[in-house]
Structures are given as structure tokens and as C-alpha cells.
């Protein structure tokens, strides 16, 4: 189990802006890898009400269960590697393995028997280290939608914000209000 504070800045971009950024940073098609995000909540969306998210990310034969919770700066992520059979049980019957994520959900009074799988978002992702941060290039597909997003992951909020604004300004790309992937997924679902 690991817990970490995630500090990132996001910008939804057009396909042509995405191609421009790829070109600027010499990102090639072969630099991208695929990952699937499987999203869970209760039917009444108790996690979403608490500004939390629960997902399983599958990439390179690894299944990682993640609970995201609000933090003073960024999000607190609690991550657990789970087995394929635990993944299958979560997808089919909502059964959560015994681990720290489960303990935190119980502490939030989330009825674990109500956890429901809502769907999958597939992301093709490439990454480049830029200005003491990680510039992430994401193409996400879900529910007949494809979107393009640039993320900038950092450890220092204030410097990261400055650097991200500088990068977008240099590329002449406006910074747009950008929801998290799970929020975009649920907006498309409903």
C-alpha cells in the first residue's frame, strides 16, 4: 500500500493542439502506452458526493486499486496492487479486497456492499520530464467520446502552477477548466 499527495495541473486541448504539443516535445506515437481505468461508486454516488473517486487501473498486467480523496493541496491517493481474481470480483460483484482502501471507505461510512462498477475509460499515455515536473500526454476514450488532455504532475504547487502557465503560454494554448477523467466519464454516462 502506498499513499501520496497528487499535485497536477490539467488542460483539455483540441486534437490539433495536442499534435502541436507532441511535436514541440518530440513525442512519437510509439511513446504511448495504453491503460484502462475501471470506475466504481455506489448507485447513489456517495463517493462523488464526498469528492472522492475509486478506480482500478490496469496496465502491463498490473491491477492497481486507487482511492482518491481531497487534500489541502491536490488529492490524497491510496494505492493497492490487487490480483486479477480480486479485480474480477470487484467488476462482477463489487467485492472489495481486505486492504487499506477498504479500511478508508469503511471509515467514510461507504456501504461496501453497494459498490458498483460503472464502466471503463481507456487512455493512451506518453510522458516527458519538463521543468522539474512530468508532462503527461493523454488520449482518453470512453462511451463514444475521445478527448485530449495535457497534465503536468509536480511536487510543488506554486512552482508547478507557474511552470504550467508558462508552458501553455509559450504554446499559445488557452488554459481551460478541465474536469478529472472520472468526472468527464460520469458526465458522458448521464
GUTI-255742 format. One record per residue (C-alpha): residue number from 1; residue in one letter; x, y, z. Coordinates in Angstrom, 3 decimals. Each point is the difference from the previous one (the first is absolute). Example, Ala and Ser with C-alpha at 12.3 -4.5 7.8 and 13.67 -1.06 7.14 Angstrom:
# GUTI-255742
1;a;12.300;-4.500;7.800
2;s;1.370;3.440;-0.660
This chain:
# GUTI-255742
1;x;0.000;0.000;0.000
2;x;1.182;3.487;-0.746
3;x;-1.482;3.408;0.646
4;x;1.105;3.162;-1.705
5;x;-1.166;3.515;-0.690
6;x;-0.678;0.499;-3.691
7;x;0.557;3.557;-1.243
8;x;-0.795;0.455;-3.648
9;x;-1.212;2.637;-2.391
10;x;-2.250;-1.018;-2.878
11;x;-1.042;1.499;-3.284
12;x;-2.432;-1.474;-2.469
13;x;1.278;0.809;-3.490
14;x;-1.172;-0.433;-3.565
15;x;1.428;-2.772;-2.150
16;x;2.027;2.530;-2.026
17;x;1.362;1.626;3.190
18;x;0.898;-3.468;1.264
19;x;1.906;-0.745;-3.208
20;x;1.788;3.353;0.320
21;x;1.102;-0.783;3.571
22;x;1.120;-3.501;-1.016
23;x;2.105;1.511;-2.768
24;x;1.477;2.686;2.260
25;x;1.158;-2.616;2.526
26;x;0.972;-2.645;-2.614
27;x;-2.576;-2.511;1.254
28;x;-0.456;-2.828;-2.497
29;x;-2.928;-2.388;-0.405
30;x;2.188;-2.872;1.242
31;x;0.533;1.905;3.304
32;x;-3.631;-0.641;0.977
33;x;-1.167;-2.921;2.115
34;x;-3.555;-1.005;0.810
35;x;-1.717;-0.272;3.368
36;x;-3.585;-0.692;1.022
37;x;-1.749;1.761;2.892
38;x;-3.010;-1.816;1.490
39;x;-2.248;2.264;2.099
40;x;-2.072;-0.882;3.073
41;x;-2.457;1.801;2.258
42;x;-3.253;-0.763;1.763
43;x;-3.243;0.308;-1.997
44;x;-0.719;3.244;1.890
45;x;3.564;1.272;-0.673
46;x;1.072;0.350;3.626
47;x;3.674;0.179;-1.007
48;x;-0.630;2.757;-2.516
49;x;-1.980;1.919;2.662
50;x;3.140;-0.091;2.170
51;x;2.179;1.131;-2.978
52;x;1.642;-3.432;-0.004
53;x;0.666;-2.499;-2.764
54;x;0.591;-3.736;-0.043
55;x;1.615;-1.717;-2.959
56;x;2.052;-2.950;-1.092
57;x;2.724;0.784;-2.525
58;x;1.189;-2.882;-2.169
59;x;3.274;0.373;-1.863
60;x;2.765;-2.434;-0.881
61;x;-1.750;-2.910;1.759
62;x;-0.195;1.932;3.307
63;x;-3.277;0.915;1.702
64;x;0.196;2.989;2.357
65;x;-2.943;0.971;2.194
66;x;-0.012;3.727;0.790
67;x;-2.106;2.134;2.308
68;x;0.330;3.742;-0.633
69;x;-1.040;2.368;2.785
70;x;0.173;3.783;0.304
71;x;3.100;1.390;1.728
72;x;1.043;3.520;1.000
73;x;1.998;0.159;-3.244
74;x;-0.770;-2.482;-2.766
75;x;-1.412;-3.439;0.715
76;x;0.967;-2.728;2.441
77;x;0.391;-3.245;-1.927
78;x;-0.029;-3.358;1.766
79;x;1.257;-2.718;-2.349
80;x;-0.110;-3.783;0.375
81;x;1.176;-2.616;-2.484
82;x;-2.693;-2.683;-0.318
83;x;-0.150;-3.344;-1.773
84;x;-1.887;-0.712;-3.197
85;x;-2.512;-2.114;1.946
86;x;-0.598;2.903;2.444
87;x;-0.486;2.264;-3.029
88;x;-2.504;-2.487;-1.483
89;x;-1.940;-0.131;3.284
90;x;-0.198;3.779;0.167
91;x;-1.261;0.243;-3.581
92;x;-2.535;-2.806;0.288
93;x;-1.343;0.331;3.558
94;x;1.608;3.140;1.468
95;x;1.974;-1.991;2.582
96;x;2.839;2.108;1.364
97;x;3.176;-1.758;1.233
98;x;1.088;0.385;3.628
99;x;2.526;2.843;-0.131
100;x;0.577;3.660;0.908
101;x;-2.383;1.270;-2.699
102;x;-2.760;-2.093;1.538
103;x;0.870;1.335;3.484
104;x;-0.173;3.598;-1.228
105;x;-3.364;-0.567;-1.705
106;x;-1.356;-1.575;3.182
107;x;1.291;3.039;1.931
108;x;-1.982;2.222;-2.381
109;x;-3.147;-2.092;0.658
110;x;-0.236;-1.140;-3.622
111;x;-2.205;-3.131;-0.182
112;x;2.444;-2.426;-1.604
113;x;-2.743;-2.391;-1.123
114;x;-1.378;2.810;-2.180
115;x;3.199;0.548;-2.009
116;x;-0.848;-0.226;-3.693
117;x;2.129;-0.076;-3.136
118;x;-1.053;2.789;-2.394
119;x;2.342;-0.385;-2.949
120;x;3.438;0.316;-1.521
121;x;2.047;2.875;-1.402
122;x;3.015;-0.925;-2.125
123;x;2.941;2.377;-0.192
124;x;2.946;0.033;-2.353
125;x;2.739;1.795;1.964
126;x;3.479;1.371;-0.595
127;x;2.182;1.877;2.493
128;x;2.911;2.470;-0.165
129;x;1.985;1.584;2.823
130;x;-0.285;3.778;-0.386
131;x;0.941;2.867;2.379
132;x;0.275;-2.167;3.158
133;x;-3.320;-1.695;-0.720
134;x;-1.549;-2.701;-2.139
135;x;-1.905;1.100;-3.104
136;x;-2.628;-2.633;-0.792
137;x;-1.648;-0.381;-3.398
138;x;-3.364;-1.820;0.234
139;x;-2.449;-1.128;-2.674
140;x;-3.043;-1.388;1.823
141;x;-2.840;-2.027;-1.516
142;x;-3.245;-0.739;1.825
143;x;-3.693;-0.325;-0.861
144;x;0.483;1.041;-3.666
145;x;2.058;3.050;1.060
146;x;3.681;0.677;-0.693
147;x;1.741;2.896;1.702
148;x;3.523;1.398;0.161
149;x;1.572;1.188;3.219
150;x;3.320;1.335;1.208
151;x;0.874;-0.560;3.660
152;x;2.959;1.403;1.868
153;x;0.890;-1.962;3.153
154;x;2.150;1.779;2.581
155;x;1.048;-0.068;3.646
156;x;-0.199;3.784;0.593
157;x;-3.417;1.543;-0.665
158;x;1.061;3.630;-0.469
159;x;3.004;-0.645;-2.225
160;x;-1.974;-2.617;-1.923
161;x;-2.827;2.433;-0.660
162;x;2.472;2.611;-1.299
163;x;1.769;-2.531;-2.217
164;x;-3.271;-1.357;-1.405
165;x;-1.278;3.474;-0.823
166;x;3.365;0.820;-1.603
167;x;-0.133;-3.160;-2.150
168;x;-3.568;0.669;-1.176
169;x;0.832;3.669;-0.709
170;x;3.093;-0.935;-2.009
171;x;-2.120;-2.408;-2.047
172;x;-2.762;2.620;-0.373
173;x;-2.564;-2.427;1.438
174;x;-2.674;1.389;2.334
175;x;-0.403;-1.662;3.384
176;x;-3.515;-1.409;0.186
177;x;-1.990;-1.215;2.997
178;x;0.703;-3.739;-0.086
179;x;-1.867;-2.611;1.996
180;x;1.732;-3.166;1.199
181;x;-0.400;-3.056;-2.223
182;x;-2.550;-1.607;2.308
183;x;-2.141;3.161;-0.043
184;x;0.146;0.117;-3.808
185;x;-0.911;-3.701;-0.083
186;x;-3.038;0.499;2.246
187;x;-1.132;3.097;-1.946
188;x;0.066;-2.079;-3.196
189;x;-1.806;-2.877;1.756
190;x;-2.893;2.160;1.170
